[in-house]
Amino acid sequence: MDERGHLAAKFNNSKLTRIAHRKPPPKGASDMKCAANMQAATDQKYALLFYITPF
């Protein structure tokens, strides 16, 4: 059970990190860009939380 939980946490961390580092959208859509930046900041916060939490 511990081993499976550890693997799931690592997978979530890598997934969130990939989401946080996705490429920004074209500069034409300013509203979409703002929403994407907020989403990226939230994803980075959770990725950092997963990274810091000891397993």
C-alpha positions in Angstrom: 0.0 0.0 0.0 2.8 2.4 0.8 4.7 1.6 -2.4 1.6 2.2 -4.5 0.8 5.5 -2.8 4.4 6.6 -3.4 4.2 5.8 -7.1 0.9 7.6 -7.5 2.3 10.7 -5.8 5.4 10.7 -8.1 3.1 10.4 -11.1 0.9 13.2 -10.0 4.0 15.4 -9.4 5.4 14.8 -12.9 1.9 15.4 -14.4 1.4 18.7 -12.6 4.9 19.8 -13.4 4.3 19.2 -17.1 1.1 21.1 -16.9 2.8 24.0 -15.1 5.5 24.3 -17.8 3.2 24.1 -20.8 3.7 26.7 -23.6 1.7 29.9 -23.3 -1.0 30.6 -25.9 -0.6 33.2 -28.7 -0.5 36.8 -27.6 -3.6 37.6 -29.6 -6.0 36.2 -27.0 -5.3 38.4 -24.0 -8.2 37.0 -21.9 -7.2 33.4 -22.6 -3.6 34.3 -21.8 -4.6 35.7 -18.4 -6.7 32.6 -17.6 -3.8 30.4 -18.7 -1.3 32.3 -16.5 -3.6 31.9 -13.5 -4.0 28.2 -14.2 -0.2 27.8 -14.6 0.4 29.5 -11.3 -2.1 27.2 -9.5 -0.5 24.2 -11.1 2.9 25.3 -10.1 1.7 25.8 -6.5 0.4 22.2 -6.4 3.5 20.9 -8.1 5.6 22.6 -5.4 3.4 21.2 -2.7 3.8 17.7 -4.1 7.5 18.2 -4.4 8.0 19.4 -0.8 5.7 16.8 0.8 8.0 13.9 2.1 6.9 10.4 1.2 
